[in-house]
Amino acid sequence: DLKSEMNKTRKLPLKKDTRASDSSQEDAIDQWARRRKQFKDSKKCSSTGGSSINSTITEGSINSEDARSVDLGLYAENEDRGFYTENFHSASWVFRGDDVSPDNSPRCLSKRPRPVAIRERTVKIAKGTGNYPWGFRIQFSKPILVTEVDTNSAAEEAGLQVGDILIAVNGTDVTSMPHSEAANLARKGPDILTMIVGSDISRYPNTPRPTCRGYLHKRTQSAILKGWRKRWFVLKHNGYLHYYKHKKDEGKCRPLEVTKLEGAEIGVDTSLGKPFVFKCIPQTGNRIFYFCATSNQEMKRWLEAMDKAVHPVHQNHVWVDVTLHNTTLPPLAIKNPECLGLLHQLDRSKDVWIQHYCILKDGCLYFYATLRSTPAQGGLYLQGYTVSEQSLGSKRSVIELKPPSEEFKTFYLCAENVNENKRWITALKASINKWLPLHQAIQDFMNRPLEETRM
């Protein structure tokens, strides 16, 4: 009977090494154990709001649907430290500046003098060798400016840019310090040079990272169910491939498996005698994944996206570094916030509202546990989102944050009263309006009369 089968299953010596091949692990697990695990997993679905901001999943800790153990741990680095950033990384965005007048082109497209949008961020550089171990030059000026960054240096790898303003070196403020003293602070300090710099976030657009979604058939080596299973796959901007049993499970349930694609081998496979098949061999482990698409065009779409994930660009856009720097600050230390106060976020899986102390700055909404807590618990990158007042359930007035595409998450927030909701809605719209998709910015620029400079 079922209970006796389950007891037998518990006594089987399950291997804990997630790197083992499919067959070596699946042979030790029978059908009843698999069904029991799938039932448990379905009960552990996480929310699309609230707690999902801090979802904790470790690479390799969520293992295949072919009945391997689930072990949840920290996944902060790979999920942008608790931030929901999917829409930002799906396209190129241009910061229009603090002055969002429609008559002004973004600074990166215009030759007219425009105010720079300086924001603070943290840069850490490992000391090298030679006469210039840090790999950059600074100017004799106040404020102290970075005038040169060596190619392929530690400074370039850390994201330091020409034009950055030095604010602090190894924890010491240098804004009113002579150039020579700031240089001595770096020379006499530790091998990891930590600087707070001011960077212009409007100088360049960000570079999109590969994302891809769709149904694929995945080959399984299960001793019981051999063949191909149709699954919903999601390649995220951080280079991790997630898959779910159904499309509806994305954002609601934990993925059946998470695989890191960086360094993996991918390519078309003809050994199985089936069209539109391609394989993926992750860098860690000895597993081989076989996928089957519905057409040659669909297969090429996945291969192109996966190839970019295999060879990722690790350097962040300066604005991403700014937000990561801000998360380390107390709420009231973030300079010139556009709005702040208590907000409740809907956790849809539990139908409860979770309270955060929130700070809005440059299209990013930061979540803190309380007014005095540090660091931030997480936040939302809001580029491209639309903001409106809606009624939801028993609440007459809530704030709906709706993405431009249904593949991204919708969020619901609620302040203490209707007037507070309206205050937040006004601030959110103005903050989001500071960003434009690059293609729209270029189109607007091309439609304007040619810029002239009077002499």
DRENRODREN-678178 format. One line per 5 residues: number of its first residue (from 0); their letters; for each residue x negated, y, z of C-alpha. Coordinates in nm, 3 decimals, padded with zeros to 5 digits. Layout:
NUM	A	X/Y/Z; ...
This chain:
0	DLKSE	00.000/00.000/00.000; -00.097/00.367/-00.016; -00.228/00.394/00.342; -00.452/00.088/00.310; -00.588/00.218/-00.019
5	MNKTR	-00.658/00.554/00.143; -00.841/00.390/00.435; -01.056/00.193/00.195; -01.140/00.509/00.015; -01.254/00.683/00.334
10	KLPLK	-01.506/00.402/00.396; -01.668/00.438/00.056; -02.020/00.588/00.071; -01.967/00.913/-00.119; -02.281/01.087/-00.248
15	KDTRA	-02.313/01.448/-00.143; -02.564/01.544/-00.413; -02.368/01.754/-00.661; -02.644/01.703/-00.917; -02.567/01.335/-00.962
20	SDSSQ	-02.413/01.228/-01.288; -02.037/01.200/-01.336; -02.035/00.823/-01.356; -02.242/00.760/-01.041; -02.000/00.960/-00.831
25	EDAID	-01.672/00.873/-00.996; -01.726/00.497/-00.974; -01.708/00.531/-00.595; -01.368/00.696/-00.591; -01.033/00.543/-00.674
30	QWARR	-00.718/00.698/-00.813; -00.544/00.750/-00.478; -00.834/00.952/-00.336; -00.832/01.171/-00.644; -00.462/01.243/-00.613
35	RKQFK	-00.496/01.316/-00.242; -00.780/01.564/-00.307; -00.585/01.739/-00.584; -00.288/01.771/-00.351; -00.511/01.926/-00.081
40	DSKKC	-00.666/02.166/-00.330; -00.325/02.281/-00.446; -00.246/02.376/-00.087; -00.559/02.593/-00.064; -00.469/02.844/-00.334
45	SSTGG	-00.608/03.187/-00.257; -00.438/03.519/-00.316; -00.475/03.768/-00.602; -00.515/04.048/-00.352; -00.635/04.099/00.003
50	SSINS	-00.837/03.793/00.086; -00.926/03.729/-00.279; -01.145/04.038/-00.273; -01.375/03.847/-00.039; -01.325/03.500/-00.184
55	TITEG	-01.619/03.284/-00.083; -01.725/03.024/-00.337; -02.076/02.889/-00.376; -02.240/02.780/-00.699; -02.221/02.405/-00.701
60	SINSE	-02.011/02.394/-00.385; -01.690/02.364/-00.581; -01.736/02.045/-00.771; -01.560/01.866/-01.047; -01.199/01.762/-01.050
65	DARSV	-01.323/01.405/-01.068; -01.299/01.393/-00.688; -01.608/01.552/-00.540; -01.620/01.727/-00.205; -01.527/02.092/-00.157
70	DLGLY	-01.761/02.304/00.054; -01.694/02.677/00.060; -01.972/02.923/00.138; -02.089/03.274/00.060; -02.063/03.380/-00.305
75	AENED	-02.109/03.754/-00.255; -02.401/03.809/-00.491; -02.224/03.643/-00.781; -01.895/03.817/-00.718; -02.050/04.165/-00.704
80	RGFYT	-02.045/04.156/-00.324; -01.670/04.144/-00.279; -01.573/04.381/-00.560; -01.321/04.304/-00.831; -01.506/04.430/-01.141
85	ENFHS	-01.364/04.226/-01.429; -01.215/04.511/-01.631; -01.526/04.731/-01.595; -01.756/04.459/-01.728; -01.524/04.367/-02.015
90	ASWVF	-01.592/04.689/-02.210; -01.827/04.988/-02.239; -01.720/05.283/-02.023; -01.838/05.644/-02.025; -01.824/05.867/-01.718
95	RGDDV	-01.675/06.196/-01.837; -01.804/06.389/-01.539; -01.642/06.558/-01.243; -01.487/06.805/-01.489; -01.249/06.593/-01.699
100	SPDNS	-01.123/06.871/-01.923; -01.005/06.720/-02.254; -01.199/06.993/-02.437; -01.531/06.854/-02.313; -01.704/06.551/-02.464
105	PRCLS	-01.887/06.310/-02.232; -02.243/06.420/-02.165; -02.393/06.120/-02.344; -02.221/06.226/-02.670; -02.245/06.604/-02.650
110	KRPRP	-02.541/06.835/-02.718; -02.387/07.111/-02.513; -02.532/07.167/-02.166; -02.308/06.981/-01.924; -02.331/06.947/-01.545
115	VAIRE	-02.492/06.619/-01.446; -02.304/06.377/-01.221; -02.569/06.291/-00.961; -02.491/06.004/-00.726; -02.714/05.834/-00.471
120	RTVKI	-02.829/05.474/-00.503; -03.093/05.247/-00.349; -03.389/05.121/-00.554; -03.633/04.859/-00.421; -03.963/04.806/-00.604
125	AKGTG	-04.217/04.528/-00.536; -04.577/04.649/-00.525; -04.796/04.538/-00.813; -05.170/04.563/-00.876; -05.396/04.823/-01.034
130	NYPWG	-05.421/05.199/-00.999; -05.046/05.248/-01.040; -04.893/04.952/-00.850; -04.536/05.084/-00.857; -04.519/05.155/-01.230
135	FRIQF	-04.377/05.509/-01.235; -04.481/05.874/-01.217; -04.329/06.166/-01.028; -04.344/06.538/-01.100; -04.488/06.825/-00.894
140	SKPIL	-04.149/06.986/-00.837; -03.863/07.033/-00.597; -03.662/06.821/-00.611; -03.917/06.552/-00.696; -03.832/06.401/-01.035
145	VTEVD	-03.930/06.067/-01.190; -04.103/06.164/-01.516; -04.222/05.826/-01.646; -04.140/05.458/-01.593; -04.384/05.201/-01.730
150	TNSAA	-04.248/04.941/-01.970; -04.208/04.593/-01.818; -04.306/04.727/-01.476; -04.151/04.648/-01.139; -03.998/04.997/-01.141
155	EEAGL	-03.825/04.933/-01.474; -03.702/04.594/-01.354; -03.562/04.758/-01.039; -03.364/05.003/-01.253; -03.556/05.325/-01.185
160	QVGDI	-03.501/05.577/-01.465; -03.670/05.889/-01.596; -03.488/06.188/-01.450; -03.401/06.021/-01.119; -03.439/06.251/-00.817
165	LIAVN	-03.624/06.123/-00.511; -03.415/06.171/-00.197; -03.578/05.933/00.054; -03.887/05.710/00.056; -03.901/05.418/00.301
170	GTDVT	-03.633/05.581/00.514; -03.789/05.930/00.525; -03.612/06.225/00.362; -03.835/06.383/00.096; -03.602/06.649/-00.047
175	SMPHS	-03.803/06.930/00.117; -04.137/06.749/00.125; -04.439/06.828/-00.096; -04.506/06.589/-00.381; -04.834/06.465/-00.230
180	EAANL	-04.673/06.372/00.104; -04.400/06.173/-00.070; -04.665/05.984/-00.267; -04.857/05.907/00.055; -04.540/05.767/00.215
185	ARKGP	-04.520/05.517/-00.069; -04.890/05.425/-00.060; -04.899/05.370/00.317; -04.568/05.187/00.333; -04.483/04.816/00.295
190	DILTM	-04.521/04.615/-00.025; -04.152/04.664/-00.096; -04.097/05.033/-00.172; -03.741/05.135/-00.078; -03.618/05.463/-00.221
195	IVGSD	-03.288/05.646/-00.229; -03.266/05.828/-00.560; -03.012/06.054/-00.722; -02.908/05.930/-01.066; -02.687/06.077/-01.337
200	ISRYP	-02.408/05.822/-01.386; -02.280/06.006/-01.695; -02.600/05.962/-01.896; -02.530/05.623/-02.052; -02.233/05.388/-02.096
205	NTPRP	-02.250/05.044/-01.939; -02.322/04.732/-02.144; -02.032/04.481/-02.153; -02.102/04.136/-02.019; -01.965/03.824/-02.189
210	TCRGY	-01.622/03.703/-02.088; -01.411/03.440/-02.255; -01.087/03.267/-02.169; -00.888/02.987/-02.325; -00.791/02.622/-02.331
215	LHKRT	-01.057/02.363/-02.415; -01.058/01.985/-02.395; -01.322/01.859/-02.153; -01.464/01.508/-02.184; -01.453/01.303/-01.866
220	QSAIL	-01.651/00.992/-01.772; -01.405/00.881/-01.505; -01.392/00.507/-01.452; -01.012/00.525/-01.454; -00.922/00.810/-01.691
225	KGWRK	-01.169/00.817/-01.979; -01.121/01.059/-02.262; -01.043/01.430/-02.297; -00.850/01.655/-02.060; -00.704/01.991/-02.155
230	RWFVL	-00.817/02.257/-01.908; -00.809/02.637/-01.881; -01.165/02.776/-01.894; -01.281/03.120/-01.783; -01.633/03.248/-01.851
235	KHNGY	-01.680/03.543/-01.615; -01.903/03.846/-01.658; -02.149/03.709/-01.401; -02.230/03.411/-01.626; -02.037/03.149/-01.429
240	LHYYK	-01.797/02.915/-01.607; -01.479/02.836/-01.411; -01.207/02.598/-01.511; -00.856/02.526/-01.389; -00.591/02.268/-01.460
245	HKKDE	-00.352/02.531/-01.600; -00.372/02.894/-01.714; -00.133/02.996/-01.436; -00.383/02.875/-01.173; -00.640/03.146/-01.254
250	GKCRP	-00.643/03.405/-00.979; -00.412/03.195/-00.762; -00.595/02.866/-00.703; -00.956/02.778/-00.654; -01.127/02.658/-00.972
255	LEVTK	-01.180/02.286/-01.015; -01.546/02.358/-01.086; -01.789/02.650/-01.112; -02.099/02.614/-01.333; -02.386/02.860/-01.371
260	LEGAE	-02.476/02.902/-01.740; -02.799/03.102/-01.707; -03.082/02.895/-01.855; -02.847/02.622/-01.977; -02.875/02.446/-02.314
265	IGVDT	-02.572/02.485/-02.536; -02.498/02.386/-02.894; -02.279/02.198/-03.139; -02.258/01.821/-03.085; -02.195/01.563/-03.360
270	SLGKP	-02.278/01.247/-03.165; -01.917/01.180/-03.063; -01.778/01.183/-03.418; -01.518/01.446/-03.326; -01.488/01.792/-03.488
275	FVFKC	-01.535/02.122/-03.301; -01.726/01.961/-03.013; -02.004/02.146/-02.832; -02.205/02.063/-02.524; -02.357/02.241/-02.228
280	IPQTG	-02.648/02.115/-02.017; -02.691/02.336/-01.706; -03.043/02.417/-01.593; -02.982/02.258/-01.254; -02.874/01.896/-01.241
285	NRIFY	-02.859/01.624/-01.503; -02.497/01.654/-01.611; -02.387/01.708/-01.969; -02.055/01.881/-02.033; -01.874/01.815/-02.361
290	FCATS	-01.605/02.055/-02.477; -01.372/02.035/-02.775; -01.211/02.344/-02.930; -00.905/02.358/-03.156; -01.087/02.513/-03.453
295	NQEMK	-01.431/02.604/-03.581; -01.357/02.973/-03.516; -01.262/02.901/-03.156; -01.576/02.695/-03.105; -01.794/02.978/-03.241
300	RWLEA	-01.618/03.227/-03.010; -01.711/03.018/-02.707; -02.066/02.950/-02.823; -02.136/03.321/-02.879; -02.003/03.416/-02.535
305	MDKAV	-02.184/03.131/-02.363; -02.512/03.214/-02.540; -02.500/03.565/-02.391; -02.439/03.413/-02.048; -02.734/03.178/-02.097
310	HPVHQ	-02.962/03.481/-02.158; -02.816/03.750/-01.929; -02.931/04.108/-01.881; -02.989/04.144/-01.507; -03.022/04.520/-01.479
315	NHVWV	-02.711/04.694/-01.345; -02.561/05.012/-01.481; -02.657/05.295/-01.245; -02.296/05.339/-01.133; -02.282/04.975/-01.017
320	DVTLH	-02.593/05.041/-00.808; -02.424/05.352/-00.669; -02.123/05.152/-00.554; -02.346/04.886/-00.395; -02.534/05.164/-00.214
325	NTTLP	-02.207/05.312/-00.091; -02.093/04.980/00.055; -02.380/04.998/00.303; -02.261/05.336/00.435; -01.994/05.406/00.697
330	PLAIK	-01.666/05.520/00.537; -01.709/05.888/00.617; -02.070/05.892/00.491; -01.961/05.856/00.127; -01.998/06.208/-00.008
335	NPECL	-01.704/06.407/-00.147; -01.439/06.132/-00.151; -01.133/06.200/-00.364; -00.898/06.041/-00.113; -00.925/05.850/00.214
340	GLLHQ	-00.695/05.690/00.467; -00.510/05.371/00.557; -00.365/05.151/00.285; -00.203/04.809/00.298; -00.283/04.559/00.022
345	LDRSK	-00.044/04.281/-00.072; -00.167/03.925/-00.024; 00.073/03.756/-00.264; -00.005/03.399/-00.159; 00.113/03.467/00.196
350	DVWIQ	00.352/03.754/00.121; 00.183/03.971/00.383; 00.026/04.318/00.370; -00.336/04.349/00.487; -00.448/04.684/00.625
355	HYCIL	-00.771/04.852/00.508; -00.929/05.188/00.567; -00.988/05.305/00.210; -01.223/05.551/00.041; -01.169/05.654/-00.322
360	KDGCL	-01.467/05.782/-00.518; -01.536/05.795/-00.896; -01.284/05.529/-00.991; -01.385/05.287/-00.717; -01.163/05.207/-00.419
365	YFYAT	-01.367/05.087/-00.118; -01.208/04.866/00.150; -01.323/04.885/00.514; -01.182/04.696/00.811; -01.158/05.014/01.019
370	LRSTP	-01.271/05.377/01.012; -01.591/05.288/01.199; -01.680/04.956/01.037; -01.981/04.896/00.814; -02.041/04.761/00.555
375	AQGGL	-01.741/04.779/00.323; -01.549/04.454/00.290; -01.508/04.498/-00.084; -01.326/04.709/-00.334; -01.181/04.757/-00.680
380	YLQGY	-01.335/04.899/-00.997; -01.036/05.079/-01.147; -01.152/05.174/-01.498; -00.861/05.136/-01.740; -00.598/05.073/-01.473
385	TVSEQ	-00.267/05.257/-01.479; -00.110/05.376/-01.154; 00.261/05.401/-01.086; 00.514/05.399/-00.804; 00.730/05.087/-00.793
390	SLGSK	00.974/04.914/-00.562; 00.874/04.568/-00.445; 01.090/04.343/-00.229; 01.211/04.533/00.075; 00.975/04.825/00.013
395	RSVIE	01.120/05.116/-00.181; 00.783/05.265/-00.266; 00.457/05.083/-00.338; 00.155/05.170/-00.554; 00.109/04.940/-00.851
400	LKPPS	-00.236/04.918/-01.009; -00.184/04.756/-01.348; -00.471/04.647/-01.575; -00.476/04.704/-01.952; -00.458/04.330/-02.016
405	EEFKT	-00.270/04.051/-01.841; -00.590/03.848/-01.807; -00.695/04.083/-01.526; -00.537/04.114/-01.183; -00.257/04.350/-01.081
410	FYLCA	-00.281/04.497/-00.730; -00.017/04.641/-00.499; -00.095/04.895/-00.227; 00.122/05.077/00.021; 00.051/05.376/00.246
415	ENVNE	00.233/05.471/00.567; 00.516/05.657/00.392; 00.641/05.776/00.053; 00.458/06.110/00.070; 00.129/05.932/00.143
420	NKRWI	00.194/05.701/-00.152; 00.239/06.003/-00.380; -00.084/06.158/-00.248; -00.274/05.838/-00.325; -00.114/05.801/-00.670
425	TALKA	-00.222/06.153/-00.769; -00.576/06.093/-00.646; -00.603/05.750/-00.811; -00.492/05.883/-01.149; -00.742/06.170/-01.136
430	SINKW	-01.024/05.937/-01.028; -00.955/05.679/-01.299; -00.931/05.959/-01.557; -01.302/06.033/-01.504; -01.380/05.726/-01.717
435	LPLHQ	-01.316/05.664/-02.086; -01.373/05.353/-02.297; -01.674/05.423/-02.519; -01.479/05.361/-02.841; -01.216/05.614/-02.736
440	AIQDF	-01.480/05.868/-02.634; -01.650/05.834/-02.975; -01.317/05.866/-03.157; -01.225/06.178/-02.961; -01.569/06.323/-03.027
445	MNRPL	-01.542/06.258/-03.403; -01.199/06.423/-03.417; -01.324/06.746/-03.259; -01.477/07.036/-03.456; -01.855/07.028/-03.484
450	EETRM	-02.027/07.170/-03.178; -02.214/07.492/-03.237; -02.481/07.656/-03.027; -02.497/08.035/-03.020; -02.844/08.190/-03.036
